[in-house]
Amino acid sequence: MNNFLKCVLFGSITAGLVFAGLPGLSSQSPKEAKTPKKQTEIHQINALNNSSEALLISEQYPDVLIEVLRASNKLKLTPWVQERSDTQILLTITTLQQAVYLRSNEKKQYRATEENNLAGYDGVINNIAYSPNGQQLASVTGDNTIKIWDVSSGKLLKSLTGYSNGVFSIAYSPNGQQLAGASGDNTIKIWDVSSGKLLKSLTGHGATTGGNSIAYSPNGQQLAGASGDNTIKIWDVSSGKLLKSLTGHSNGVLSVAYRSNGQQLASASADKTIKIWDVSSGKLLKSLTGHSNQVITIVYSPDGQQLASASADKTIKIWDVSSGKLLKSLTGNGYSIAYSPNGQQLAFAGADKTIKIWDVSSGKLLKSLIDYCDSHRSIAYSPNGQQLASADWHIIFWDVSSGQPLKTIWNKEGRQFCERMRQRKQRRQLSRVDILESSS
């Protein structure tokens, strides 16, 4: 439990809401407490209060949070408290609700999920990327900035500005010292991660077509960019010089990825094809066909033996790189795919508000991670493979082993949007605290 939650929890004691305040409710005037229903409600709340107080003393924090929130929710819903218009009580309840999620029908250790209430960004998130050491996560939105977050605390570390038309793709250099961001203003900017200083601004893509996707070569010496002008461009990172412009797609290029050996570069296009290029010569080596609609994104397996692609035809295909043979075709409709660092799992962010994790070898679906809010625009495995980050209107850090959310980073606009979605669809898989009445 982080310090914020502890402060909220102990603050509720000071405020007299759950622990010290609820017992006092039983000593209301005879007129206020005369109905059997009201007396029953008081006894129920006090029972939850006593349970939570005992759990607090024994430092069983997940359990105490559940009991506190059950009590506060029941208290908030009672007409006799609403009639009192006790703003301190309602304010503390609201603070507790904003501090955690509770998931129904889950083990208690997974039911309390911490949130970071950070107004760090505006709008939907286009792309996220872990730093190579796993300590940072970078994110981009249409607000023309790149945000760098501390993964452990969820704290905003830096905000990089200088773009004029939204940022759509980001990539850390292999050594983690640089961060590149591609924008709709047709520039790719390279930043020093430590200082936040702008190092270079790369240009060359056609007007209003840049920023679809970027990728560092494994040795960090080159940077490739995909563009709506039907080309892939490769720059020298040190000098900023444009080295090559690869042509051959008949429609916009949506994604690029380097093979782990650095000798090949794959590109995915709205022309429904995937092309594999020799980086040194710029020669086209293979053209993979099989998708019936635009290919949205591609990713190499860590060992470079496979290439996965996601398409608007609602399939994810896994290809053998050497032969170009199609190995597997999985069903899914969405925006982002990611191999686990060991190459054994493939995650896919779907338009149905789920993240599906498959076993690569068998094609078996291992887990479905469900978010009530919106479709995930981007996902990324942590370098150790233990966590998976997803982004849409908010960033969620998931525990891969359990499939449970660990931490959420919100912005104000995203919270409001997701709350509207919750109210409209009444999803129970990741519920807000204000529907716990049915589980008490």
C-alpha positions as CSV (number, residue, x, y, z in Angstrom):
1,M,0.0,0.0,0.0
2,N,1.4,3.4,-1.0
3,N,1.6,6.4,1.3
4,F,-1.4,8.1,-0.5
5,L,-3.7,5.2,0.4
6,K,-2.4,5.1,4.0
7,C,-3.1,8.8,4.4
8,V,-6.6,8.4,3.0
9,L,-7.3,5.4,5.2
10,F,-6.0,7.0,8.4
11,G,-7.5,10.3,7.4
12,S,-10.9,8.6,7.4
13,I,-10.3,7.7,11.0
14,T,-9.5,11.3,11.9
15,A,-12.6,12.5,10.0
16,G,-14.7,10.1,12.0
17,L,-16.2,8.5,9.0
18,V,-15.7,4.8,9.3
19,F,-13.9,3.9,12.5
20,A,-14.5,6.6,15.0
21,G,-17.6,8.1,13.4
22,L,-19.8,5.2,12.8
23,P,-20.2,4.0,16.4
24,G,-21.5,7.5,17.1
25,L,-24.3,6.9,14.7
26,S,-25.9,4.4,17.0
27,S,-26.3,7.1,19.7
28,Q,-28.6,9.2,17.6
29,S,-31.8,10.7,19.0
30,P,-34.7,8.3,19.5
31,K,-36.5,10.0,16.6
32,E,-33.6,9.5,14.2
33,A,-33.1,5.8,15.2
34,K,-36.6,4.6,15.9
35,T,-37.3,2.6,12.7
36,P,-36.2,-1.1,12.7
37,K,-34.7,-0.6,9.2
38,K,-32.6,2.2,10.4
39,Q,-31.4,0.3,13.4
40,T,-30.5,-2.7,11.2
41,E,-28.5,-0.4,8.9
42,I,-26.6,1.0,11.9
43,H,-25.8,-2.5,13.2
44,Q,-24.6,-3.6,9.7
45,I,-22.3,-0.5,9.3
46,N,-21.0,-0.9,12.8
47,A,-20.2,-4.6,12.2
48,L,-18.2,-3.6,9.1
49,N,-16.5,-0.8,11.1
50,N,-15.4,-3.2,13.9
51,S,-14.1,-5.7,11.4
52,S,-12.1,-3.0,9.5
53,E,-10.7,-1.6,12.7
54,A,-9.4,-5.0,13.8
55,L,-7.9,-5.6,10.3
56,L,-6.2,-2.2,10.4
57,I,-4.6,-2.9,13.8
58,S,-3.2,-6.2,12.3
59,E,-2.1,-4.3,9.1
60,Q,-4.1,-6.5,6.8
61,Y,-4.4,-3.7,4.3
62,P,-6.2,-5.3,1.4
63,D,-8.9,-6.6,3.8
64,V,-9.2,-3.4,5.7
65,L,-9.7,-1.4,2.4
66,I,-12.5,-3.8,1.4
67,E,-14.3,-3.5,4.7
68,V,-13.8,0.3,4.9
69,L,-15.3,0.8,1.5
70,R,-18.2,-1.5,2.1
71,A,-19.0,0.4,5.2
72,S,-18.6,3.8,3.6
73,N,-20.7,2.8,0.6
74,K,-23.5,1.5,2.8
75,L,-23.3,4.7,4.8
76,K,-23.5,6.9,1.7
77,L,-26.6,5.1,0.4
78,T,-28.6,5.4,3.6
79,P,-31.3,8.1,3.3
80,W,-30.9,9.3,6.9
81,V,-27.2,10.2,6.2
82,Q,-28.1,11.9,2.9
83,E,-30.7,13.9,4.7
84,R,-28.0,15.1,7.2
85,S,-26.0,16.6,4.4
86,D,-22.8,15.8,6.2
87,T,-20.2,17.2,3.7
88,Q,-17.3,15.8,5.7
89,I,-18.6,12.3,5.5
90,L,-19.5,12.5,1.8
91,L,-16.1,14.1,1.0
92,T,-14.2,11.4,2.8
93,I,-16.3,8.7,1.1
94,T,-15.5,10.3,-2.3
95,T,-11.8,10.4,-1.5
96,L,-11.8,6.7,-0.6
97,Q,-13.6,5.8,-3.8
98,Q,-11.1,7.7,-5.9
99,A,-8.2,6.0,-4.1
100,V,-9.0,2.4,-5.1
101,Y,-11.0,0.1,-7.4
102,L,-12.6,-3.0,-6.0
103,R,-13.2,-6.0,-8.2
104,S,-16.1,-8.2,-7.4
105,N,-15.7,-12.0,-7.4
106,E,-12.0,-11.9,-6.9
107,K,-9.6,-13.1,-4.2
108,K,-9.2,-10.5,-1.5
109,Q,-5.5,-9.9,-2.2
110,Y,-6.5,-8.8,-5.8
111,R,-9.6,-6.7,-4.9
112,A,-7.9,-3.4,-3.9
113,T,-6.2,-1.7,-6.8
114,E,-4.2,1.5,-6.3
115,E,-4.8,4.5,-8.5
116,N,-2.7,7.6,-9.1
117,N,-4.9,10.6,-9.5
118,L,-2.6,12.6,-11.8
119,A,-3.8,15.2,-14.2
120,G,-0.6,14.5,-16.2
121,Y,-2.0,14.5,-19.8
122,D,-5.0,15.3,-21.9
123,G,-6.9,13.1,-24.3
124,V,-6.6,9.5,-25.4
125,I,-3.1,7.9,-25.3
126,N,-1.7,6.9,-28.7
127,N,1.4,4.9,-27.7
128,I,3.4,3.7,-24.7
129,A,6.9,2.3,-24.3
130,Y,8.9,0.9,-21.4
131,S,12.5,2.0,-20.9
132,P,15.0,-0.9,-21.3
133,N,15.5,-1.1,-17.5
134,G,11.8,-1.2,-16.8
135,Q,11.9,1.8,-14.4
136,Q,10.1,4.3,-16.7
137,L,7.1,4.3,-19.0
138,A,6.7,6.9,-21.7
139,S,3.4,7.9,-23.2
140,V,2.1,10.2,-25.9
141,T,-1.3,11.8,-26.7
142,G,-2.7,14.3,-29.1
143,D,-1.7,17.2,-26.7
144,N,1.7,17.5,-28.5
145,T,3.8,16.2,-25.5
146,I,5.7,13.1,-24.4
147,K,5.2,12.1,-20.7
148,I,7.7,10.0,-18.8
149,W,6.4,8.2,-15.7
150,D,8.1,6.4,-12.8
151,V,6.7,2.9,-13.0
152,S,7.1,2.1,-9.3
153,S,5.3,5.2,-8.0
154,G,3.3,6.3,-11.0
155,K,4.8,9.8,-10.6
156,L,5.2,12.1,-13.6
157,L,9.0,12.6,-14.1
158,K,9.1,14.7,-17.3
159,S,7.0,16.3,-19.9
160,L,8.7,16.9,-23.3
161,T,7.3,19.6,-25.5
162,G,8.1,21.0,-28.9
163,Y,5.7,19.3,-31.3
164,S,3.0,21.2,-33.1
165,N,0.6,18.4,-34.3
166,G,0.2,15.5,-31.9
167,V,2.7,12.7,-31.1
168,F,1.8,9.2,-32.4
169,S,4.7,6.9,-31.8
170,I,7.6,6.7,-29.4
171,A,10.7,4.5,-29.0
172,Y,13.5,4.2,-26.4
173,S,17.0,3.7,-27.7
174,P,18.4,0.2,-26.7
175,N,20.6,1.8,-24.0
176,G,17.7,3.8,-22.6
177,Q,19.5,7.1,-22.9
178,Q,17.4,8.5,-25.7
179,L,13.7,8.7,-26.5
180,A,12.4,9.4,-30.0
181,G,8.9,10.7,-30.7
182,A,7.2,10.9,-34.1
183,S,4.6,13.6,-34.8
184,G,1.9,14.6,-37.2
185,D,4.0,17.7,-37.7
186,N,6.3,15.5,-39.9
187,T,9.2,15.5,-37.5
188,I,10.9,12.9,-35.4
189,K,12.5,14.4,-32.4
190,I,15.2,12.7,-30.3
191,W,15.5,13.6,-26.6
192,D,18.0,13.0,-23.9
193,V,16.1,11.1,-21.3
194,S,18.1,12.2,-18.3
195,S,18.0,15.9,-19.0
196,G,14.9,16.2,-21.2
197,K,17.0,18.1,-23.7
198,L,16.1,18.0,-27.4
199,L,19.1,16.4,-29.3
200,K,17.8,16.3,-32.9
201,S,14.8,16.9,-35.1
202,L,14.6,14.6,-38.1
203,T,12.7,15.6,-41.2
204,G,12.1,14.0,-44.6
205,H,8.6,12.5,-44.7
206,G,6.0,14.1,-46.9
207,A,3.6,16.8,-45.7
208,T,1.0,15.8,-43.1
209,T,2.0,12.1,-43.4
210,G,4.7,11.5,-40.8
211,G,4.5,10.0,-37.4
212,N,2.9,6.6,-37.9
213,S,5.6,4.4,-36.4
214,I,9.3,4.5,-35.5
215,A,11.9,1.9,-34.4
216,Y,15.5,2.0,-33.2
217,S,17.9,-0.5,-34.7
218,P,19.2,-3.0,-32.1
219,N,22.6,-1.3,-32.0
220,G,20.9,2.1,-31.6
221,Q,22.7,3.6,-34.5
222,Q,19.7,3.9,-36.8
223,L,16.1,5.1,-36.6
224,A,13.4,4.0,-39.0
225,G,10.2,5.8,-39.6
226,A,6.9,4.8,-41.3
227,S,4.8,7.3,-43.0
228,G,1.5,7.9,-44.9
229,D,3.6,9.0,-47.9
230,N,4.1,5.2,-48.7
231,T,7.8,5.2,-47.7
232,I,10.0,4.0,-44.9
233,K,12.9,6.3,-44.1
234,I,16.1,5.4,-42.2
235,W,18.2,8.0,-40.4
236,D,21.7,7.9,-38.8
237,V,21.0,8.7,-35.2
238,S,24.4,10.3,-34.5
239,S,24.4,12.7,-37.4
240,G,20.7,13.0,-38.1
241,K,21.4,12.3,-41.8
242,L,18.8,10.5,-43.9
243,L,20.4,7.2,-45.1
244,K,17.7,5.5,-47.1
245,S,14.2,5.9,-48.3
246,L,12.5,2.6,-49.1
247,T,9.7,2.5,-51.6
248,G,7.4,-0.3,-52.7
249,H,4.2,0.0,-50.8
250,S,1.2,1.3,-52.7
251,N,-0.5,2.9,-49.7
252,G,0.5,4.4,-46.4
253,V,3.0,2.6,-44.2
254,L,1.6,2.1,-40.7
255,S,4.3,0.2,-38.8
256,V,8.0,-0.7,-38.8
257,A,10.1,-3.1,-36.8
258,Y,13.7,-4.2,-36.8
259,R,14.7,-7.8,-36.6
260,S,16.9,-8.7,-33.6
261,N,20.0,-9.1,-35.8
262,G,19.6,-5.6,-37.1
263,Q,20.0,-6.7,-40.7
264,Q,16.4,-6.7,-41.7
265,L,13.5,-4.3,-41.3
266,A,9.8,-5.1,-41.7
267,S,7.1,-2.7,-42.7
268,A,3.3,-3.0,-42.6
269,S,1.0,-1.0,-44.8
270,A,-2.6,-0.1,-45.6
271,D,-2.0,-1.9,-48.9
272,K,-2.6,-5.2,-47.0
273,T,1.0,-6.4,-47.3
274,I,4.1,-6.8,-45.0
275,K,7.4,-6.2,-46.6
276,I,10.8,-7.3,-45.3
277,W,13.8,-5.3,-46.4
278,D,17.6,-5.7,-46.3
279,V,18.8,-2.7,-44.2
280,S,22.2,-2.5,-45.7
281,S,21.2,-2.5,-49.4
282,G,17.6,-1.3,-49.1
283,K,16.6,-4.3,-51.2
284,L,13.1,-5.9,-50.8
285,L,13.6,-9.5,-49.6
286,K,10.0,-10.7,-49.1
287,S,6.4,-9.5,-49.4
288,L,4.0,-11.3,-47.1
289,T,0.4,-11.5,-48.2
290,G,-2.7,-13.0,-46.6
291,H,-4.4,-10.2,-44.8
292,S,-7.6,-8.9,-46.5
293,N,-7.4,-5.4,-45.1
294,Q,-4.8,-2.9,-43.9
295,V,-2.1,-4.2,-41.7
296,I,-2.1,-2.0,-38.6
297,T,1.0,-3.1,-36.7
298,I,3.8,-5.7,-36.7
299,V,6.3,-7.0,-34.2
300,Y,9.2,-9.4,-34.3
301,S,9.6,-12.1,-31.7
302,P,12.6,-11.5,-29.5
303,D,14.7,-14.2,-31.2
304,G,13.8,-12.8,-34.7
305,Q,12.4,-16.1,-35.9
306,Q,8.8,-15.0,-36.1
307,L,6.8,-11.9,-37.1
308,A,3.3,-11.1,-35.8
309,S,0.9,-8.8,-37.6
310,A,-2.5,-7.4,-36.6
311,S,-4.9,-6.2,-39.3
312,A,-8.2,-4.5,-39.7
313,D,-9.4,-7.8,-41.1
314,K,-9.8,-8.8,-37.5
315,T,-6.9,-11.4,-37.5
316,I,-3.5,-11.6,-35.9
317,K,-1.1,-13.7,-38.0
318,I,2.2,-15.2,-37.0
319,W,4.7,-15.7,-39.8
320,D,8.0,-17.7,-40.1
321,V,10.5,-15.0,-41.0
322,S,12.9,-17.2,-42.9
323,S,10.4,-18.9,-45.2
324,G,7.6,-16.3,-45.1
325,K,5.2,-19.1,-44.3
326,L,2.1,-18.3,-42.3
327,L,2.2,-20.3,-39.0
328,K,-0.9,-19.3,-37.2
329,S,-3.9,-17.0,-37.6
330,L,-5.7,-15.8,-34.5
331,T,-8.9,-13.9,-34.2
332,G,-8.9,-10.4,-32.8
333,N,-9.7,-6.8,-33.8
334,G,-7.6,-4.0,-32.3
335,Y,-4.6,-1.8,-32.4
336,S,-1.5,-3.2,-30.7
337,I,0.4,-6.5,-30.2
338,A,3.4,-7.4,-28.1
339,Y,5.6,-10.4,-27.6
340,S,6.6,-11.2,-24.0
341,P,10.4,-10.9,-23.5
342,N,10.9,-14.7,-23.5
343,G,8.8,-15.0,-26.8
344,Q,6.4,-17.5,-25.3
345,Q,3.4,-15.2,-25.1
346,L,1.7,-12.8,-27.5
347,A,-0.6,-10.1,-26.2
348,F,-3.1,-8.3,-28.3
349,A,-5.1,-5.2,-27.4
350,G,-8.6,-5.5,-28.7
351,A,-11.3,-3.1,-29.8
352,D,-13.6,-5.1,-27.5
353,K,-11.9,-3.6,-24.4
354,T,-10.0,-6.7,-23.7
355,I,-6.3,-7.7,-23.8
356,K,-5.9,-11.3,-24.9
357,I,-2.7,-13.2,-24.1
358,W,-2.0,-16.3,-26.2
359,D,0.5,-19.0,-25.9
360,V,2.6,-18.6,-29.1
361,S,3.5,-22.3,-29.5
362,S,0.0,-23.7,-29.2
363,G,-2.1,-20.7,-30.1
364,K,-4.1,-21.3,-26.9
365,L,-5.8,-18.3,-25.2
366,L,-4.2,-18.0,-21.8
367,K,-5.9,-14.9,-20.3
368,S,-8.3,-12.1,-21.1
369,L,-7.7,-8.8,-19.2
370,I,-10.9,-6.7,-19.1
371,D,-11.2,-3.0,-18.8
372,Y,-14.6,-1.4,-18.7
373,C,-13.5,1.9,-20.2
374,D,-12.4,1.8,-23.8
375,S,-10.4,0.0,-26.4
376,H,-6.7,-0.2,-25.7
377,R,-4.6,1.8,-28.2
378,S,-1.2,0.5,-27.1
379,I,0.3,-2.3,-24.9
380,A,3.8,-3.0,-23.8
381,Y,5.5,-5.8,-21.7
382,S,7.9,-4.7,-19.0
383,P,11.4,-5.9,-19.8
384,N,11.2,-8.6,-17.1
385,G,7.9,-9.8,-18.5
386,Q,6.1,-9.6,-15.1
387,Q,3.9,-6.7,-16.0
388,L,2.0,-5.5,-19.0
389,A,1.0,-1.8,-19.5
390,S,-2.0,-0.8,-21.5
391,A,-3.3,2.6,-22.5
392,D,-6.4,4.3,-23.8
393,W,-7.9,7.1,-21.7
394,H,-5.7,5.9,-18.9
395,I,-2.7,3.7,-18.2
396,I,-3.1,0.4,-16.4
397,F,-0.3,-1.7,-15.2
398,W,-1.3,-5.4,-15.1
399,D,0.2,-8.3,-13.3
400,V,0.8,-10.9,-16.1
401,S,0.7,-13.9,-13.8
402,S,-2.6,-13.2,-12.1
403,G,-4.1,-11.0,-14.8
404,Q,-5.0,-8.4,-12.2
405,P,-4.5,-4.6,-12.5
406,L,-1.8,-3.2,-10.2
407,K,-1.9,0.5,-10.7
408,T,-3.8,3.1,-12.8
409,I,-2.7,6.5,-14.0
410,W,-5.6,8.8,-14.8
411,N,-6.1,12.2,-16.3
412,K,-9.2,14.2,-15.6
413,E,-10.7,13.9,-19.0
414,G,-10.1,10.1,-19.0
415,R,-11.7,9.6,-15.6
416,Q,-14.8,11.5,-16.7
417,F,-15.0,9.5,-19.9
418,C,-14.6,6.2,-18.2
419,E,-17.1,7.1,-15.5
420,R,-19.7,7.8,-18.3
421,M,-18.9,4.5,-19.9
422,R,-19.3,2.7,-16.5
423,Q,-22.6,4.3,-15.9
424,R,-23.9,3.5,-19.4
425,K,-22.8,-0.1,-19.6
426,Q,-22.8,-1.0,-15.9
427,R,-19.9,-3.3,-16.4
428,R,-19.1,-5.5,-13.3
429,Q,-15.7,-6.9,-14.3
430,L,-13.9,-3.8,-13.1
431,S,-16.5,-2.0,-11.0
432,R,-16.4,1.3,-9.2
433,V,-16.9,1.1,-5.4
434,D,-20.4,2.6,-5.6
435,I,-21.9,-0.7,-6.8
436,L,-20.6,-2.8,-3.8
437,E,-24.0,-2.8,-2.1
438,S,-24.9,-6.0,-3.9
439,S,-21.7,-7.8,-2.6
440,S,-22.0,-6.8,1.0
